């Protein structure tokens, strides 16, 4: 699978198989906090990227790097030395409790909180973070003599 379009379509079909019922574009859109049209554009190839790829990957149960770049494997490998029952328990736990190894747990918690918000609230969070960053940068610039 060379394109994001192919990977998103494949991952949604696989999720449908795993769940035992169709996981629609609307279902995915609801989980991610975007419109069904946004998902349709990704699956048709009209949209070549999305800032929501991490949330899309999480909703589909696939590795975010694989979804975004096609690198690696779509599903994480089993953790050496752990029993299948432990892995199932981990998969059923809150995603905040078990950040993937490639991301800092606090950053992952923040991402989960961000993606739990609607679009308007996400905008509020972004404006707050940008304002905070500007204040920190001006404070640092002012302290230099």
N, C-alpha and C positions, 0 to 999 in steps of 0.2 A: 504494500500500500504506500504509494508515493505522495499522495496529497492529503491535506487535512480533510477534504471532502470525503475521501475514501475511508479514512480512519474514523471519522465521526459516524458515518453510516454503518460501518462494520461494528463499532463499539455499541451503538444503539441496538443493532440486531442481536448482538451477543447478550446484552442486558435483557432483552426480551426473552431470549432462550433461558437464561439463568433464572429469571423471575417467573417463567411459565405463562406469561401473558404479554401482549404487545406493550412496549414502552414507547409511547408516541412522542412526536416532536413537541406536542403540548405538555406532556408529562415532564420531558427534559427541560423545557422552557420554564415551567413552574418551579422546578427544583433549583434552577440556576438564577431565576429572577429576571428573565428576559422574555421577549415575545416569541410566540411560535414562529413568526416570520423571520426572526433572527436565526433560529435553528434551521429553518428551511433554506435561508441564504447560505449558511455554512454547508449544508448537505448538497446543495445544488452547485456549489463552487463559486457562486456569485460573490460571496465574502471569502477572502483568503486567510483571514486571521480574526481573532477575537480577544479582547482583554479579559474575557470570562473563561479562558481555556482551563484554568485550574479548577474552577467550579464545575465546568462541564465534565472534566476528567473525573472529578470526585463523584458526580451524579451518575456517571456511567461505570464507575468502578475500575477505571484504567489509570495507568501511570501518566501523569501530566506531561512528562518529557516525551514519552512515546506519542501521545496525542498531538502535541505541538510540533515535534520535529521528526517523528517517525523513527527515532533512535531508541534502542533498547527493546524491551519486551512490553507488550500491552498490559500484562498482569504481573504484579510483583512476585518474585520467587518466594518459596517457603523459606522461613528463617531456620538456619541450621540448628539442630539440637532442640527444636520445639515439636511437640506433638500436634497432630491435626486439630485436636479438640482445643488446644490453646490458640491456634490460629483462628479458628471459628469464633472463639470468645473475643479475640482481639478485633475481628472484623465487625462484630456486633456492638462493640463498645463505641463510645462517643469518639468521633474523629479528632476532637481536640486532645483527648487523652493519648492518642497514638499518632503523632506526627510522622510523616514519612521521613526516612533517614536523610534525605537531601535538603530538608528545611528545618530551621530552628523552631522548637516547639512553641515559643512565645509568638513568633511570626505566624505560625500555622494557626494558633488560637486567634490571633488578630484577623487573619484571613477568614476564618470561619465566622467570626462575629460580623465582619464586613459583608460577607455573602448572605448572611441571614437577614440583612436589611433590604428594604425596597429601594428602588432607584433614587428616589428623592433623598432618602436618608443617607445613601451612599455618597451622594453629592455633598451633603452636609459634612460627612466625615472627611472627604477629600479637601474641602475648603478649610476645615479646622486643621488638618495635618499640614497643609501648605502654609497656613498662617503661623502655625507653631514653628515650622522649619524656618520661615523668614525671620521670626523673632530670635530664634537660636543663632542664626547666621549673623544677624545684626548685633546681637549681644557679643558674639565672639569677635566680630570685626571691631567693635567699640572697645574691647578689653585689650587689644593689641596696641602697644605704645611704640 
